[in-house]
Amino acid sequence: NYGTKSMEAAFPVMVEALSNAMAIYHDLGEAYYSQATNYDYSQQQDEAEAAYSRAIELSPTYASAYHWYSKVVFGSSRLRTAESTKLAEKAFDLDPRSSIISVNLARHYQNQGLLLLAERQYKRVIELDPDFVNAYAGLADLYLREFSQFDKALALYRKASQHYPGKPYKLLNQLELYQQLGNVHAMRCIRDAIAAPTGEDFWLV
């Protein structure tokens, strides 16, 4: 996700590394966690959930397993929103200073309609980690989609872009906001800003 290899090139390497790890130590919870992410990538939902459960059984204090399992559970069915939030809360309890785990919990609160809890959680992350771009973007999404507070959302989207310059995803959030406001001039400016470094065909079609 964060390197330069395509997933197609990386996946066989991941599978081989996982196989080697499990051959060395078959009861390694972190290995089952990695296996679960591989299953998730391959869209093998039942196998992914079984592997996450095994990872948690073997390594019950491994926060990342709960963190990613919460995402898989939520993605499987909106009827499991409360269940996914409980998993996110467990990850947070185990690692409360992890910014990404904290933002994930805020998103789960938002998904469950616990909007004031979500807002408080996002603000907590910004206070503890003022350079963490996902917290600004997440809080901006909350203000835009749940509260229709365009001014607060725009300020936070801009803050996110300042911390993560040149990344089109953050600019696309602003473009959507300006679309809601009907500000065509601002939309065109962002369109040009996205096209310049990335190439028009890739982002704008």
N, C-alpha and C positions, 0 to 999 in steps of 0.2 A: 504493500500500500504506500510505502514512503520511499521506496528506492527507485531505481531507473529501469529495472527489468519489467517486461510485460508479465502479466499473470501466467500466460501460456508458457513462457520460458521459465518462470520461477516455480511453477507448481510441481514439476517432476523432481526438482531439487528439494523442495519442501517434503515431498512424500518419502524420498530416500533418506533424508536427515531424520525424519520421524521414525522410520523403520529401524535405523541404526540406534536411535535413542531407546526404543522399546526393546531391542535385542539386548542392550546393555542392562536395562533396569525396567522390567515389564510393569512394575507397580508405581511408576512415576506419574503422579497426578498431572503435572505440567505437560507431559507427553500426551495424555488423553485430551487435555485442553487443546493442544495443537491438532490432534486428530479431529476433534470436533470442528475446529475452524476449517479444516480441509473438507470435511463432510458438508459443512454449511456452504462452502464455495461450490461444491458439486451438486448442491440442492438436494442433498439426502437428509431430509429433515429429521426423520426418526433416528437415524444413525447418529446425527449430530447431537440430538438431545440425550441419547444414551451415553455418548462419550463425555458430554459435559457433566452428567450425573456421576459418572465414574470418576472423573477428575475431581469433583467436589468430595466424593466419598474418600478418595485417597489423599487429597490435600485440602482439608476443610477450611484452612485459613488462607487459601490462595485467592486473593481478591479478583484478579483478572478473569478467573473462571466464572464467577458470579456475574461480573460485569458484562462479558460477552454472551453468556447464557441468557441474560435478561433481554438482550437485543433479539436473539433468536426466538425466544418465547413470544415477545411482542409481535415480531414479524410473522409468526405462524398464525395468529388469530387475535383480533381485537377483543375477543371475549376473554382473553388471558391477560388483559392489561394489568389488573391488580396483582396477578402472580408475577409478572415481569417487574413491576415496581418493587415487590418484596425482595426479589433477587438483586435489583439495583441498590436497594437500601442495605442489604447484607454486604455487598461489595464496598459501599461507602463506610459502613461500620468497621470493616477490616482495614481500610486504607483511606481515612478521611482527608488526607492531604494530597491525594491524587486529583489533579485538576480534571482530567478526562473522565474519571469515575464520578466526580462531583457533578460535572455537566450532564453526564448520562442520567444521573438521578433526577436532575432538574427537568430533563426532557420527559422522563417517565411521569413525573408529577404533572407536567403539562398535558401529556397524553391522557392522563386519568382525570383531567379537569380540576386538579388541585393547583389552581393558577397562582395563588398567593404564596404557596409553598415553593412553587417553581421559581417565582420572582426572587424570593428570599435566597434560594439556593444559588441561582445565577450570581446574585450580588455578592454572596459569600465567596464564590470562586474569584470574582474580580478583585475583591478586597485582599485575598490571600495570594493571588497570582495575577497582578495587573497587566502582565504581558500575554496572557493566554487568550488567543484570538477567538477560540470557540465559545468562550463565555460571553463575549460581546455579541457575537453573531446569534447565539442562542437566545439571549435576552432581547435582542432586536426582533427576532422571529416571534417571541412571545408578545411583545408590544404590538407588532404589526398584525398578527393573525388572531390573537385572542382579545386584545383591547382596542384595536384600531387607533392606537396612539402613534400616528405617523411621525410626529416630530421627534419623539424619543427613539423610535426605531431607526430613523435616518441618522441621528447622531451616533448611535451605536454601530450601525453598519459602516459609517465613515471611520469610526474608531477601529473597527476590525480591519478595514482596508489599510489603515495606517500601520497596523501591526503586521500585516501580511501583504505587502505591496506586490502588485503584479499578478495576483491570483484571481482568475476570472470568477470563481464561485462567489467570492465576497462581493464583486461588482454586480453579479447577476441578481443578488438579493436587493441591491439598491435599484436596479432596473425595474424589478417587479414592483417595488414601492412606488416609484415614479409613474409606472403604468396605472397603479391604483389611483394616483392623484391626477392622471391625465396630463402629465407634464411631458409633452413629446420632445421638447428641446433637450431636457435633461436626459431622457432616454437615449437620444441620438448621441449625446456626449459620452455616455457610458458605453454605448455600442462601439463607438470609435476607440475608446480606451481598451476595450476587450479585443477588438480586431487587431490593434497595432502589434502587440507582442505574440499573439497566439495564432493568427491567421484566420481570416473570416470564415472559411468553409468549416473549420473544426468547431467553432463555438456558435456561430450565428444561424446556421441553417436550421 
